[in-house]
Amino acid sequence: MAGPDEESTREPRVDRLGGVFYRFWSAATSSNLADGMLLTAMPLVGALLTDDPLLISGLVAARFLPWLLFGPLSGVLVDRVDRAQAMTAAAALRATTMGTLAVLVAMDLATIWVLYAAMFLIMSGETVYDIGARSLLPRLVRAHQLDRANSRLEGGRVVTEDCAGAPLAGLLFATAAALPLASAAGAYAVAALLLLGIPLSMRRPPAPEGTTDGPPPVSRRSVGQSLLDGIRYVLGTPILRGLLMLNVTIMLSLQMGIAVLVLFAQQRLGVPASLYGVFLAAMAMGAFLGATCVSRLVATLGRAAVIRSALLGMAGAMLAFGLAPNAYAGALCLGLFGFAITTTNVANTVILQTMIPDELRGRTIGAYRMLGWGLAPIGALTGGLLGRLDLSLPYVAGASLALLAVLTLWSLIGRAAHLANEMGTARPAGDAA
């Protein structure tokens, strides 16, 4: 007998996502390609400058610190302005910063502190780009298409960021350290150009009921009041508050391992720098499979079962990776990890997109990311400190923390999935114009 998770996620077989969505998707994949090159090349350049696990973990801290400082502000911005235009400006900032860093690396003027600064600026742009993308997507497709649209976006991300961007960055790095950085700058610029084609009618939040002029009630409020709106909505909604606790804990556990991944791969598993991106592609293959299967898994098993199983699988894969005896076993663990984390990301994203009203979506997601992702540097620095003792410790500790979080919040995951499915069913045909 079909349960609530199953009934509310079925969709018509012939139901195209539309040309506007695919333009948006193309911009996202171009940006993802740049991300893949960035996130692979930065640790490799850092490893040329230092072999201290704590200093290398500083790159991960710099990656997530902007979410703590600017996440809610970026959300307020996204709720007040043309969302596609804000994303375009963010992509342009990232392209400029990457291009400048490529020149500095080519001239042998880069230091670990220059890498920190570049990572901070690029990820500051990401706070606007990512919140804008997640807020804009429900305006481009209908409610019942969100699982499929998010799956397509995640599949595109995996192919371009992990399968293409990461290996390409490793190969380009073997030729010249600046090449993957310059290539990433170009991909960010392409994303900015593609976003200019999103129709104006879809770019801004819709007018609240009873108004006709779009978002004036938002813009009349002060920035401080708007910031508090998002934080209050997250902390004042029991299910969102519980999901936030889960997100914070999972992010802390993930960053413990990611912070020392390049050193673990090179020093423990014997992966050469030129093949580091290829090694990471194992995670991409698992993630692509997860993105391909997730909508069917949700329809068959239910959203709650998918999220729970994926989180348990993620913890197990992390533990096994930390104990892996060689690169082949490590690659297998990365593949399982990629499948698990992608599956839970897609299934959980739909919960947030469904539960948060469109006029509040930007600042609420900003507050959610500030509190969830903004604390990730703590996990990264903890991983760096543990890595100084033994490079396996961050993975053992991270897996244990993730397992504890899933078991503690087991019932909340079920309630969140059930409520999101009910709200998705009750939602009008769609926000898409």
N, C-alpha and C positions, 0 to 999 in steps of 0.2 A: 504493500500500500504506500502511495506517495506521501511523503511528509511535507511540511511547510517549506523546507529548504528546496525540495525538488520541484514542487508545483510552481513556485514563484520565479524560477530561473529559466523556464522553458521559453523558447522564442520561435518565431516563424522561420521556416527553412530559407525562404527567399526574402531577405530583408537587408538590403545593401546599406552599408555604413555611409556611403556618399562621398562625393568628390572633395568637399570641404574637409571632411575627416582625414582623407588621405593626403591632402596638402599639409595639414597639421601633423600627420604621421611622418611625412617626409622631413619636415623641419625637426621633429623629435629625433628621428634616426640619424640625421646629420649631426645634431648636437651630441647624441649618444656615441657616435663614432669618435668625436673629439674627446668626450669623457674617457672613452676606453684608452685612447692614446695618452691622455693626461695622467690617468691613474696608474698606468703601467710605467710610463717614462719618468715620472717624478720620483718614485722610490729608487729606480735604477740610477738616476742622476744623483740622488741623495747617497746611495751606496758607494758612489765614486768619491764622495766628499767625506764620508765617515762610516765606520762600522759599529758605532755605538747604538744599541737597540733603543735607548731612550731618545736620542736625537732623531733617529729614523721615525720613531713613534710620534714625534712632534709634527710630522707632515700630516698624519691622520688627525691630530688635534687641531691643526690649522684648517683642515678640511671641514670640520664640523663646528668650529667655534663661531663662524658667522650665523649659524642657525640659532645659537644661544643669544647673540647680540642683536640680530636683525630679523629673525623669523617673523615675529608679530608685526614689526614695522613694514616688512615686505607684504604681509597679508593685508594690512590696511591700505597700502598703495594699490594692490591688485583689486581691491573692492571699490576703489575710487576712480580709477582711470581705465582707459582702453587696455584690456588684458593682453591682447596680441602685441600692442605697441610697447607695453612694459617688457614683454618677453623679448621683443626685438632689441630694445636698448640693452637688456641684460646680456644677450648673445653678443652684441657689439663690444661691450665692455670685456667680455671673456676673450673674444678674438684679439683685441688690442693688447691685453695683458699677456696672453700666450705668445703673441708675436714679439713683444718686447723681451720676454724671458728667453725665447729662442735666440735672439741676437746676443744677449748677455752670456748664454751658455756657449754659443759659437765663438765668442771673443774671450772665453775662459775667465769671465768676470763674475760668475755666479758663486755664491756661497750657500751654506745650508740656510742662512737667515734670509737670503734672497728667495730661496725656494719657499720658505714659510710665508713670506709676504705675497708672492705670486699665488700660492695656493689659497691664501686668505681672500685676496681680491676676486679670484675666479669663482670661489664658492660663495662669496657675497652676491655675485651675479646670479648664481644658481638659486639662491633663496627666492629671488623674484621670478626666475624662469620656471622653477619647479612648482611653486605655489600657483603661478599663473596658468601653467599647463593643467594642473589637477582641478583648478577652478573652472577653466574654460571647457574642458572635455564634456561635462554633462550638458553644455549648451549646444554641442555639435552632434550628439546622438540621442536616441530615445532611451527611456529608462530601462527597458528590457535588453537594450544593446550594450549596456555598460560593461558587463562581464566580457563580452566579445571584443569591445573596443579596447578595454584595458589589456586583454590578452594580446591583441595585435600590437599595441604599443610596447608591451613587455617583450613580446617575441622579437619585434624590431630592435629593441634595446639590446637584447642578448646577442643577436646576429651582428649588429654593428659595433657595440661597445666591447663585447667579450670575444666573440668569434673572429671579428675582423680587426677592431681597434687594438686590442691587447697584443695579438701576435704581430700585427703590422708595426706597432710601436717597438717591440723587441727587435724585429729585423732592421728597422730604420735606425734604432739606437746602435746596433752593431756597426752601422756605416758611419754615423755621426750622431753624437748625443743631442744635437739641436734639431735634427730632422723630424722626429715625432712631435716635437713641440710646435714647429712651424706648420706641420700638416694639420695639427689640431686647431691652430688659429684659423686656417682656411675653412675647416669644417664648421666652426662656430659662425663664421661669416656667411656661409651658405644658409645655415639655419635662420639667421636674421633676415635674409632676403626672402626666403620662402614664407615666413610668417606675415609678410606684408599683404599676401593674397587672401587672408581670412576676412570674410564679409563683415562690414561694420556692425550689422544688426546682431551679430553673435559675440561681439567682443566685450561688451559691458554687461554687468549684472542686470537682470531684469528689474523693472520697477516693482516695488512692494505693492501688495494689493491695496487698492484705493488711491493709487497715484498713477500718473501718466508720464512722468519725466525721467524715468530711470532711477539713478541712485542719489538724488539730492538729500534724502533723510540721512544717508551715511555721511555725505560730505559736509553736512551742516554740523555734525558732531566733531568735537576736537579729536586730534590724533590720540591723546591719552584716553579719551572715552572709548574710541574705536578699539584701541588696544585691549582695554578692559572687557569690551564686548566679547572678543574672541576668547580671552582667558576664562571669563566667567562661564561662557557656553561650554567649554571643555570641562572645567572643574565642577560646574553645576549640573552636568548631565551624568548620572551615575555610570552608565555604560561607557560613555566616552572617557570618563575618569579612569575606569578600570582598564580599558584598552590602552590608555596612556601609560599606566603602570606597567603593562605587559610590554609595550613598545620601548619604554626606557630600559627595562631589564634586558630585553633581547639586544638592543643596540649596544649596551655596555658589554655584553658577552661577546658579540660579534667583533667589536673593535679591539678587544684584547688580542684576538688572533690576527686580525688584519694588520694591526700595527707592526707586527714582526714578520709578516708573511714573506717578504723578500729575503730576509736574512735566514729564515727557516728553510726556504726553498733552496737557497744557494749553499748554506753551510751544513744543513742536516741531510737534505735530499740530493745534493749534488747537481742542481739545475744550473746550467750556465746562463749568464746574463742574456745572451742572444736568443735563448729558448725560453726565457721566463714568461713571455707573452703566450707562447705556445702551450706552456704548462698551465697557465690560467685558462686557456681555451677549454680545458676539461670541465671546468666549472660552467663555462658558457654552454657547452653541449647539454649538460644536465638542466641548466636554466631554460634553454630553448625547448627542451622536451616538456618541462613544467609549464611554460607559457602556452605551448600547443595543446596540452591536455587539460588545463585547469578549468576551463568553462564546462567541459564534459564531466570532469570529476565532481564539480560543484552540483551539476544537474543530477548526477547519479547518486552521489554519497551524501550530499548536503554540505552547505558551507562550513558549518561547525566542525564536522568530521574531517574535512579537508584541512582546515587551519590547525586543528589539534594534531593530526597525524604528521603534517609537514613540520610543525615546530619540534615534535619529538624526533623526527628524522634529522632535522638540522642539528640538534644537540648531539645525537649519536654520531653524525658525520664529522662534527668538529672534534669530538673526543678521539675518534679513530684517526683523523688526520694528524693530531698531535703525537700519536703513537706509531705513525706509519714508518716502516723500515726503509723504504726507498721511494723514488720518484713515481714509479708506476702505481704503487699502493696509494701514495698521496694524491695522484691524479684521479683515481677512482673515488676517493673520499671527497675531493672537490666536486666531482660530477654529481654525487648524491647530495652534497650540500647545496649546489646550484639549483637542483630540482626542487629541493625542499623550500629554500628561501624565496624562490620566485613564485611558487605555488601559493605560499601564505601571503606574500605581498599583494598579488592580484586579488585573491579572495578577500583580504582585509581592506584593500583600497575601496572596493565597492561599498563596504559598510560605511566608511566615512563619507563618500560621495552621496550616498542615499540619505544618511541621517542628518547631514548639515544643510540648512537652507541655503539657496544659491546666493542670496544677498549677504549672508554671513560667511560664505565658504572660504574666501581668501584669508580673512583675519583669523578665522577659527583654525584652519589648517596651519596658518603661520604660528599660532599659539601652540598647537599640537606638536609641530616640528621643533619649536623652540624648546619645549619641555622634554620632548623625546630625543631628538637628534642633538640638541644643544649640550646635553650631558655626555655625549659620546667621547669627547676628549678625555674624560675621566677614565673611561674604559681603555682608551688608547694608551694613555700614560701608565695606567696600571699594567697593561700588557708589556710595555717597555721595561718597567721595573722588574716584573716577573721574568721577562726574557733575559735580563742580566744574570739571573740565577740559573735558569735553564730554559731554552727556547721552546720546550714542550709545555711548560707550565701555563702559559696564557691560554692554550687550547683546552687543557684539562679544567682549569678554573672557569673559563667561559662556558663550556658545555655543562658544567655543574650548575652554574647560575641560571642558564636558559632552562634546564630541566625543572629546577625549583619554581621558576616563574610560571611555566605551563601548568604544572600540577596544582599550584596555588590558585590560578585563575581559570581552571578548567570549566567550571559552570558558567562563568561570566562570558566566555567565548560562545557558548551555546545560546545564551540570552541575546547577545549582540547579533549573532547571525539570524536568529528568528525575527527579531525586531526589524532588522534591515530588510529582510525579505518581505515582511508585511508592509513596510513603508514603500518599498519599491513597487509592490502591487497596487497600492493606493495612489501612487504618484500619477499625475496626468500623463497623457501619451508621450510626452517628452518635452524638454526645453528646446530641443533643436528647432531651428527656424525652418 
